[in-house]
Amino acid sequence: MNQFFYVRKHKSSSIQWARLLWLCALGIAATLLSETVPPAFAFTDALSLAPANPHYFVLDGRPTVLVGSTEHYGAVLNGDFDYVRYLNTVQHDHLNLVRIFTGVYRERQAADIIDNSLSTRPQALLTPWLKVTSVSSNGTYRFDLEAWDPAFFLRFRNFMKEAQRRGIVVELSLFCTFYGDEAWKLSPLYPDNNVNGATVTNREDVYTLKNMSMVRIQEKMVEKVVTELNSFDNLYYEIINEPYYAGVTLDWQRYIAHAIHAAETNLPKKHLIAQNIANWSVKVEDPNEIVSIFNFHYSRPPDSVQLNYGLNRAISFDETGFDGTGDATYRVQGWDFLAAGGAIYDHLDFSFTVGHENGTYAYPPTQPGGGGVRLRKQLGFLNKVFSRIPDLLAMKPINDFLPKELPAETSARVLGIEGRYYLLYVHHGRLEGVDPKKQLVIDSREQKLAMQCVVPEGKWRITWLNPGKTKTFGKQNVTSNGSLLLSSPAYHEDIAAIIERRQ
């Protein structure tokens, strides 16, 4: 590197350390001014698949599913975003998952998503790499891809600490597809935005093995991030967001998965790796042996679970949205997916923005997705119902519980322990529109469920749940002679029931 770049880097380093001290002060102030900081969770080991039932997780010795309602992934990379306030809100709403990006990808403010946290100001953008020149004419900095930004890693570690003390798991998506040239030209990997002579010019070649010098840059970033965050238990890695667009190859994804795995070989903790498979539902072909979580987007109905249940790994509904702004739509998707045997449901919540990190932003009706206080309360209720299942690891989808013919326009799922415990979920939604842009439309008319189900003889207790009102309707004690008539109270949109054998 020539003398000009050395001097510039030296000056930049002083600036970066000043900024680092400023961010430290800002983080301390944010913590002091935020709501009361909760006591730390005493995690003893990293999130893992449950050996007794690898469709679910174990965290701190407890079986769990993960339910989130996540801001648009910029909580760490956007220095303007108050992540302490955000995490306080997530915990308050009884959710236990957030999803974030690293800063390799960001967006300009778009007409279809107002106040998107990925649309950060250039001055507020934090990435793993050091900024070495000021904002250019196209609104970006130039980065040194051989130098790390200490302010980024400080903010990241502090974010992880604050999430961990609140019992919140973090999904870190290391990379993201470049959907168009505009987003590609905002990335530090774009040739004009770095001082390292990175030579990949076509965005569809960035996440391939065609240019190994680019792959080495990506691999070094993965190694650095994985090393910096190894001490945290509340973490798993996603290789790349939506790789089924813009030329991302499977061999590149395998390469990065093995880079994560290799980086942790000699480190104390081992973290799960997730691979984003598809929008909607497909069967995973030739699964990577070191991938533990298969992520799907817009998997409604949740056919991705049934198609891949035999793989004995966690199936995730990793992103929602683009079905309008109605709460019922996303509540139904979450209940339906977990009741089908899924392990993760993460809603994309557009009510979190800079200045509204408590999730109260009044987004316009044109916003493509929903979110807000009421929906998060409903998803928190879903999470609490699953957390109170007496033996989650014994639960599995049970098809022969239901009658062969369901009432018209009724969708039902049953998850349970044969002959002991059943969780029934019923909704009245249907997909409308033309592929691939079908939307889930929920029938909101008042309904009553009458359904004959097969259970062993004996005494049973039925607890009816109202997912929309986040409460129970009440309990019924009934006797089965081998068949049980389920007769529900009146409800709108959806209903659930816990059916337990009485001793």
C-alpha positions as CSV (number, residue, x, y, z in Angstrom):
1,M,0.0,0.0,0.0
2,N,1.5,3.4,-1.0
3,Q,2.3,6.2,1.5
4,F,-0.8,8.2,0.6
5,F,-3.1,5.4,1.8
6,Y,-0.9,4.8,4.9
7,V,-1.2,8.4,6.0
8,R,-4.9,8.5,5.3
9,K,-5.4,5.3,7.2
10,H,-3.4,6.7,10.1
11,K,-5.5,9.9,10.2
12,S,-8.7,7.8,9.8
13,S,-7.7,5.7,12.8
14,S,-7.7,8.7,15.1
15,I,-11.1,9.7,13.8
16,Q,-12.4,6.2,14.3
17,W,-11.2,6.0,17.9
18,A,-12.8,9.4,18.6
19,R,-16.0,8.0,17.1
20,L,-15.6,4.8,19.2
21,L,-15.4,6.9,22.4
22,W,-18.5,8.8,21.3
23,L,-20.4,5.6,20.6
24,C,-19.4,4.3,24.0
25,A,-20.8,7.4,25.7
26,L,-23.9,7.2,23.6
27,G,-24.5,3.6,24.5
28,I,-24.1,4.3,28.2
29,A,-26.5,7.2,28.0
30,A,-29.0,5.2,26.1
31,T,-28.9,2.4,28.7
32,L,-29.3,4.9,31.6
33,L,-32.2,6.7,29.9
34,S,-34.1,3.6,28.8
35,E,-36.5,1.5,30.8
36,T,-35.2,-0.5,33.7
37,V,-32.5,-2.9,32.6
38,P,-33.5,-6.5,33.4
39,P,-31.4,-8.9,35.4
40,A,-29.1,-11.0,33.2
41,F,-30.2,-14.4,32.0
42,A,-27.8,-17.0,33.3
43,F,-27.1,-18.9,30.0
44,T,-25.0,-22.0,30.4
45,D,-24.5,-23.1,26.8
46,A,-25.2,-21.9,23.2
47,L,-28.5,-22.4,21.4
48,S,-28.6,-25.9,20.0
49,L,-30.9,-28.4,18.4
50,A,-32.5,-30.6,21.1
51,P,-31.0,-34.1,20.8
52,A,-34.3,-35.7,21.9
53,N,-36.2,-33.9,19.1
54,P,-34.1,-31.8,16.7
55,H,-37.1,-30.1,15.3
56,Y,-36.8,-27.8,18.4
57,F,-34.1,-26.0,20.3
58,V,-32.5,-26.1,23.7
59,L,-31.4,-22.9,25.3
60,D,-30.1,-22.7,28.9
61,G,-31.3,-26.2,29.4
62,R,-34.9,-25.5,28.4
63,P,-36.6,-26.6,25.2
64,T,-37.9,-23.7,23.2
65,V,-39.3,-22.3,20.0
66,L,-38.3,-18.9,18.7
67,V,-40.9,-16.2,18.0
68,G,-40.0,-12.7,16.8
69,S,-41.4,-9.5,15.3
70,T,-38.3,-7.9,14.0
71,E,-37.4,-4.4,12.7
72,H,-36.1,-4.3,9.1
73,Y,-32.6,-5.7,10.1
74,G,-30.7,-2.5,10.6
75,A,-30.5,-2.4,14.4
76,V,-26.7,-2.7,14.5
77,L,-25.5,-1.3,11.2
78,N,-27.6,1.9,11.6
79,G,-25.9,4.0,14.2
80,D,-29.0,6.2,14.6
81,F,-31.1,3.3,15.8
82,D,-31.6,3.0,19.6
83,Y,-31.2,-0.8,20.0
84,V,-31.6,-0.7,23.8
85,R,-35.1,0.7,23.5
86,Y,-35.8,-1.8,20.8
87,L,-34.7,-4.8,22.8
88,N,-36.6,-3.6,25.8
89,T,-39.7,-3.6,23.6
90,V,-39.1,-7.1,22.3
91,Q,-38.7,-8.4,25.8
92,H,-41.7,-6.6,27.1
93,D,-43.8,-8.1,24.4
94,H,-42.7,-11.7,25.4
95,L,-40.8,-12.3,22.2
96,N,-37.4,-14.1,22.1
97,L,-35.9,-13.5,18.6
98,V,-34.5,-10.7,16.5
99,R,-32.8,-10.8,13.1
100,I,-30.1,-8.4,11.9
101,F,-27.7,-7.7,9.0
102,T,-24.0,-6.9,9.1
103,G,-23.8,-3.8,6.9
104,V,-22.5,-5.5,3.7
105,Y,-25.9,-4.6,2.3
106,R,-28.1,-1.5,2.8
107,E,-30.8,0.3,0.9
108,R,-31.9,3.7,-0.2
109,Q,-35.2,5.0,1.1
110,A,-37.8,3.3,-1.1
111,A,-41.3,4.4,-1.9
112,D,-42.8,1.0,-0.9
113,I,-41.1,0.8,2.6
114,I,-41.3,4.0,4.5
115,D,-38.6,4.7,7.2
116,N,-36.7,1.5,6.6
117,S,-33.8,1.0,9.1
118,L,-31.6,-0.4,6.3
119,S,-31.9,3.0,4.6
120,T,-29.3,4.5,7.0
121,R,-27.6,7.9,6.6
122,P,-24.1,7.3,5.2
123,Q,-22.6,8.9,8.2
124,A,-24.5,6.5,10.5
125,L,-23.6,3.4,8.6
126,L,-21.5,0.9,10.5
127,T,-19.9,-2.1,8.8
128,P,-17.1,-4.5,9.7
129,W,-14.7,-2.5,7.6
130,L,-13.1,0.8,8.3
131,K,-14.2,4.0,6.6
132,V,-11.2,5.8,5.1
133,T,-12.7,8.6,3.0
134,S,-15.7,10.9,3.4
135,V,-19.1,10.6,1.6
136,S,-18.8,10.5,-2.2
137,S,-21.1,11.9,-4.8
138,N,-23.2,8.7,-4.8
139,G,-23.8,9.0,-1.1
140,T,-21.3,6.3,0.1
141,Y,-18.0,6.1,1.9
142,R,-14.9,4.3,0.7
143,F,-13.8,1.4,2.9
144,D,-10.6,-0.4,3.6
145,L,-11.5,-4.1,3.3
146,E,-8.3,-5.1,5.0
147,A,-9.0,-3.0,8.2
148,W,-11.7,-3.6,10.8
149,D,-13.8,-0.9,12.3
150,P,-13.6,-1.1,16.2
151,A,-16.8,1.0,16.5
152,F,-18.8,-1.6,14.6
153,F,-17.6,-4.5,16.7
154,L,-18.1,-2.6,20.0
155,R,-21.7,-1.8,19.0
156,F,-22.3,-5.4,17.9
157,R,-20.9,-6.9,21.1
158,N,-23.0,-4.5,23.2
159,F,-26.1,-5.4,21.2
160,M,-25.5,-9.1,21.9
161,K,-25.0,-8.4,25.6
162,E,-28.2,-6.4,25.8
163,A,-30.1,-9.1,23.9
164,Q,-28.7,-11.9,26.0
165,R,-29.6,-10.3,29.3
166,R,-33.2,-10.1,28.1
167,G,-33.3,-13.7,26.9
168,I,-33.4,-12.8,23.2
169,V,-31.8,-14.9,20.5
170,V,-30.2,-13.1,17.6
171,E,-30.2,-14.4,14.1
172,L,-27.2,-12.8,12.3
173,S,-27.5,-12.8,8.5
174,L,-24.0,-12.4,7.3
175,F,-24.7,-11.5,3.7
176,C,-27.7,-10.4,1.6
177,T,-28.5,-10.7,-2.1
178,F,-28.1,-7.6,-4.2
179,Y,-31.5,-7.4,-5.8
180,G,-30.6,-4.5,-8.1
181,D,-27.7,-2.3,-9.1
182,E,-28.7,0.5,-6.8
183,A,-28.2,-1.6,-3.7
184,W,-25.0,-3.1,-5.1
185,K,-23.5,0.4,-5.6
186,L,-24.1,1.1,-1.9
187,S,-22.1,-1.8,-0.6
188,P,-18.5,-1.6,0.6
189,L,-17.8,-4.5,-1.8
190,Y,-18.6,-2.4,-4.8
191,P,-15.3,-1.5,-6.6
192,D,-15.8,2.3,-6.3
193,N,-16.5,2.0,-2.6
194,N,-13.2,0.5,-1.4
195,V,-9.5,1.2,-1.7
196,N,-8.5,-2.4,-2.2
197,G,-9.1,-2.9,-5.9
198,A,-11.9,-5.4,-5.5
199,T,-12.5,-6.4,-9.1
200,V,-16.0,-7.9,-9.1
201,T,-18.2,-5.5,-11.1
202,N,-21.2,-7.7,-11.8
203,R,-23.5,-8.0,-8.7
204,E,-24.5,-11.5,-9.8
205,D,-20.9,-12.6,-9.5
206,V,-20.4,-11.4,-5.9
207,Y,-21.6,-14.5,-4.2
208,T,-20.0,-17.1,-6.4
209,L,-16.6,-18.8,-6.5
210,K,-15.7,-17.1,-9.7
211,N,-13.4,-14.5,-8.1
212,M,-11.5,-16.0,-5.2
213,S,-10.0,-12.7,-4.1
214,M,-13.6,-11.5,-3.4
215,V,-14.3,-14.8,-1.6
216,R,-11.2,-14.3,0.6
217,I,-12.5,-10.9,1.6
218,Q,-15.8,-12.4,2.5
219,E,-14.2,-15.3,4.3
220,K,-12.0,-13.0,6.4
221,M,-15.1,-11.0,7.4
222,V,-16.9,-14.2,8.5
223,E,-13.8,-15.3,10.5
224,K,-13.6,-11.9,12.2
225,V,-17.3,-11.8,13.1
226,V,-17.5,-15.4,14.3
227,T,-14.4,-14.8,16.5
228,E,-15.7,-11.6,17.9
229,L,-19.1,-13.0,18.8
230,N,-18.1,-16.5,19.9
231,S,-18.7,-16.0,23.6
232,F,-22.5,-15.4,23.1
233,D,-25.0,-18.2,23.6
234,N,-28.0,-16.4,22.2
235,L,-26.8,-16.5,18.5
236,Y,-27.1,-18.4,15.3
237,Y,-25.8,-17.5,11.8
238,E,-27.6,-17.3,8.5
239,I,-25.3,-17.6,5.5
240,I,-27.1,-15.2,3.2
241,N,-30.6,-13.6,3.0
242,E,-32.6,-14.7,-0.1
243,P,-29.8,-16.4,-2.1
244,Y,-32.3,-17.6,-4.7
245,Y,-32.1,-14.2,-6.4
246,A,-29.3,-12.6,-8.4
247,G,-26.9,-15.5,-9.1
248,V,-25.9,-16.7,-5.6
249,T,-24.6,-20.2,-6.0
250,L,-24.9,-23.2,-3.8
251,D,-21.2,-24.0,-3.9
252,W,-20.5,-20.5,-2.5
253,Q,-23.1,-21.0,0.3
254,R,-21.4,-24.3,1.2
255,Y,-18.0,-22.5,1.2
256,I,-19.3,-19.8,3.6
257,A,-21.0,-22.4,5.8
258,H,-17.7,-24.3,6.2
259,A,-15.9,-21.0,6.8
260,I,-18.2,-20.4,9.8
261,H,-17.7,-24.0,11.0
262,A,-13.9,-23.8,10.5
263,A,-13.6,-20.5,12.4
264,E,-15.2,-22.0,15.4
265,T,-13.2,-25.3,15.4
266,N,-10.8,-24.1,18.0
267,L,-13.1,-21.7,19.8
268,P,-15.1,-22.6,23.0
269,K,-18.6,-22.3,21.6
270,K,-20.2,-23.7,18.5
271,H,-23.2,-22.0,16.9
272,L,-26.0,-23.2,14.7
273,I,-25.9,-22.3,11.0
274,A,-29.1,-21.5,9.0
275,Q,-29.5,-21.6,5.2
276,N,-32.3,-19.7,3.5
277,I,-33.8,-22.2,1.1
278,A,-36.7,-20.5,-0.7
279,N,-39.7,-18.2,-0.7
280,W,-42.8,-20.3,-0.1
281,S,-42.2,-24.1,0.3
282,V,-40.0,-26.6,-1.4
283,K,-38.3,-29.8,-0.4
284,V,-34.7,-29.4,0.5
285,E,-32.5,-31.4,-1.9
286,D,-29.0,-32.5,-0.9
287,P,-29.0,-30.8,2.5
288,N,-25.7,-29.5,3.8
289,E,-24.6,-31.6,6.7
290,I,-23.5,-28.7,8.9
291,V,-26.7,-26.7,8.4
292,S,-29.1,-27.1,11.3
293,I,-31.9,-24.6,10.4
294,F,-33.6,-24.3,7.1
295,N,-35.1,-20.9,6.6
296,F,-38.2,-20.2,4.4
297,H,-39.8,-16.9,3.6
298,Y,-43.6,-16.4,3.0
299,S,-44.2,-20.1,3.8
300,R,-48.0,-20.0,3.9
301,P,-49.5,-22.5,4.1
302,P,-46.6,-24.1,6.0
303,D,-45.9,-26.9,3.6
304,S,-42.2,-26.4,4.1
305,V,-42.5,-28.1,7.5
306,Q,-44.2,-31.3,6.2
307,L,-41.9,-31.5,3.1
308,N,-38.8,-31.4,5.2
309,Y,-39.8,-32.9,8.6
310,G,-37.9,-36.1,7.8
311,L,-34.6,-34.2,7.8
312,N,-34.8,-33.9,11.6
313,R,-33.7,-30.3,11.7
314,A,-35.4,-27.0,12.6
315,I,-37.7,-25.5,10.0
316,S,-38.0,-21.7,10.2
317,F,-40.5,-19.2,8.8
318,D,-37.8,-16.6,8.7
319,E,-39.6,-13.6,7.1
320,T,-43.2,-12.4,6.5
321,G,-44.7,-9.3,5.1
322,F,-46.1,-8.2,1.8
323,D,-49.6,-9.5,2.7
324,G,-51.0,-6.1,3.7
325,T,-51.1,-4.5,7.1
326,G,-53.8,-6.6,8.9
327,D,-52.7,-8.2,12.2
328,A,-54.8,-11.3,11.7
329,T,-52.9,-12.3,8.6
330,Y,-49.5,-12.5,10.4
331,R,-50.9,-13.9,13.6
332,V,-52.5,-16.8,11.6
333,Q,-49.2,-17.4,9.8
334,G,-47.3,-17.7,13.1
335,W,-49.8,-20.1,14.8
336,D,-50.3,-22.2,11.6
337,F,-46.5,-22.6,11.2
338,L,-45.7,-23.6,14.7
339,A,-48.7,-25.9,15.0
340,A,-47.5,-27.6,11.9
341,G,-44.2,-28.5,13.7
342,G,-42.1,-25.5,12.8
343,A,-39.4,-24.1,15.2
344,I,-39.2,-20.4,14.3
345,Y,-41.6,-17.7,13.3
346,D,-40.2,-14.2,12.7
347,H,-42.5,-11.5,11.5
348,L,-41.1,-8.4,9.7
349,D,-42.4,-5.6,11.8
350,F,-42.6,-2.2,10.0
351,S,-43.6,-0.3,13.2
352,F,-39.9,-0.2,14.3
353,T,-38.1,2.8,12.9
354,V,-35.4,5.3,13.9
355,G,-37.2,7.5,16.5
356,H,-39.8,4.8,17.1
357,E,-37.7,2.0,18.4
358,N,-40.5,1.1,20.8
359,G,-42.5,-0.1,17.7
360,T,-45.1,2.6,17.6
361,Y,-44.5,4.1,14.1
362,A,-47.8,4.8,12.4
363,Y,-46.8,3.4,8.9
364,P,-49.0,4.4,6.0
365,P,-51.7,1.9,4.7
366,T,-49.6,1.5,1.5
367,Q,-46.8,-0.2,3.5
368,P,-46.4,-3.7,2.2
369,G,-46.5,-5.4,5.6
370,G,-47.7,-4.9,9.1
371,G,-46.7,-4.8,12.7
372,G,-47.3,-2.9,15.9
373,V,-48.2,-3.2,19.6
374,R,-51.3,-5.3,19.1
375,L,-49.8,-7.8,16.8
376,R,-46.7,-8.2,19.0
377,K,-49.0,-8.9,22.0
378,Q,-50.7,-11.6,19.9
379,L,-47.3,-13.2,18.9
380,G,-46.1,-12.9,22.5
381,F,-49.2,-14.9,23.5
382,L,-48.3,-17.6,20.9
383,N,-44.8,-17.8,22.4
384,K,-46.1,-18.1,25.9
385,V,-48.5,-20.9,24.9
386,F,-45.6,-22.9,23.4
387,S,-43.3,-22.1,26.4
388,R,-45.9,-23.7,28.7
389,I,-46.3,-27.0,26.9
390,P,-45.3,-29.5,29.6
391,D,-43.2,-31.7,27.2
392,L,-42.4,-29.8,24.1
393,L,-39.7,-32.2,22.9
394,A,-42.3,-35.0,22.8
395,M,-44.6,-33.0,20.5
396,K,-45.0,-33.9,16.8
397,P,-47.6,-33.3,14.1
398,I,-50.6,-35.7,14.5
399,N,-52.7,-36.2,11.4
400,D,-55.1,-38.9,12.5
401,F,-56.5,-36.7,15.3
402,L,-58.7,-34.8,12.8
403,P,-61.7,-36.0,11.0
404,K,-61.2,-36.8,7.3
405,E,-63.6,-34.1,6.3
406,L,-63.2,-30.6,7.8
407,P,-65.9,-27.9,7.7
408,A,-65.9,-25.8,4.5
409,E,-63.0,-23.2,4.3
410,T,-61.5,-24.5,7.5
411,S,-57.8,-25.1,8.0
412,A,-56.6,-27.2,11.0
413,R,-53.3,-28.3,12.5
414,V,-52.7,-30.6,15.4
415,L,-49.4,-30.9,17.3
416,G,-49.3,-33.3,20.2
417,I,-48.3,-36.3,22.2
418,E,-50.4,-39.3,21.1
419,G,-53.0,-40.1,23.7
420,R,-51.9,-37.5,26.2
421,Y,-51.8,-33.9,25.0
422,Y,-52.9,-32.1,21.8
423,L,-52.6,-28.5,20.6
424,L,-55.3,-27.8,18.0
425,Y,-55.2,-24.7,15.8
426,V,-58.0,-23.7,13.4
427,H,-58.2,-20.7,11.1
428,H,-60.4,-19.5,8.2
429,G,-57.9,-18.0,5.7
430,R,-57.3,-18.6,2.1
431,L,-54.7,-17.6,-0.5
432,E,-55.9,-15.3,-3.2
433,G,-54.3,-13.9,-6.3
434,V,-51.9,-15.1,-8.9
435,D,-48.7,-17.0,-8.3
436,P,-46.2,-15.9,-7.1
437,K,-48.0,-13.0,-5.5
438,K,-50.8,-14.8,-3.7
439,Q,-51.8,-13.2,-0.4
440,L,-53.4,-14.8,2.7
441,V,-56.9,-13.4,3.2
442,I,-58.6,-14.1,6.6
443,D,-62.3,-14.6,6.9
444,S,-63.3,-12.5,9.9
445,R,-67.0,-13.7,10.2
446,E,-68.1,-15.1,13.5
447,Q,-67.6,-18.9,13.5
448,K,-68.3,-21.9,15.7
449,L,-66.3,-25.1,15.5
450,A,-68.0,-28.5,15.7
451,M,-65.5,-31.3,15.0
452,Q,-65.4,-35.0,15.9
453,C,-61.9,-36.1,16.8
454,V,-60.3,-39.4,17.7
455,V,-58.7,-39.7,21.2
456,P,-58.4,-42.6,23.6
457,E,-61.2,-43.4,26.0
458,G,-61.1,-41.5,29.3
459,K,-61.4,-38.1,30.9
460,W,-60.1,-35.0,29.1
461,R,-59.9,-31.3,29.7
462,I,-60.3,-28.8,26.9
463,T,-59.0,-25.2,27.2
464,W,-60.1,-23.0,24.4
465,L,-57.7,-20.1,23.4
466,N,-58.5,-16.9,21.6
467,P,-55.3,-16.0,19.8
468,G,-56.6,-12.6,18.7
469,K,-57.7,-11.5,22.2
470,T,-54.7,-13.3,23.8
471,K,-56.8,-15.0,26.4
472,T,-58.7,-18.2,27.2
473,F,-62.4,-18.7,26.7
474,G,-62.5,-21.2,29.5
475,K,-62.2,-24.9,30.3
476,Q,-64.4,-27.9,29.7
477,N,-64.1,-31.3,31.3
478,V,-65.3,-34.1,29.0
479,T,-65.3,-37.9,28.6
480,S,-64.2,-39.7,25.5
481,N,-65.5,-43.1,24.4
482,G,-62.8,-43.2,21.7
483,S,-64.3,-40.2,19.9
484,L,-64.6,-36.6,21.1
485,L,-66.9,-33.9,19.9
486,L,-65.1,-30.5,20.0
487,S,-67.7,-27.8,20.2
488,S,-66.1,-24.3,20.5
489,P,-67.4,-21.0,21.7
490,A,-68.1,-18.3,19.0
491,Y,-64.9,-16.7,17.6
492,H,-63.6,-14.7,14.8
493,E,-60.7,-15.5,12.4
494,D,-59.0,-18.3,14.4
495,I,-59.2,-20.4,17.6
496,A,-56.9,-22.8,19.4
497,A,-57.5,-25.5,22.0
498,I,-55.3,-27.4,24.4
499,I,-56.7,-30.9,24.9
500,E,-55.2,-32.7,27.9
501,R,-55.8,-36.2,29.4
502,R,-56.9,-35.9,33.0
503,Q,-55.2,-38.4,35.4
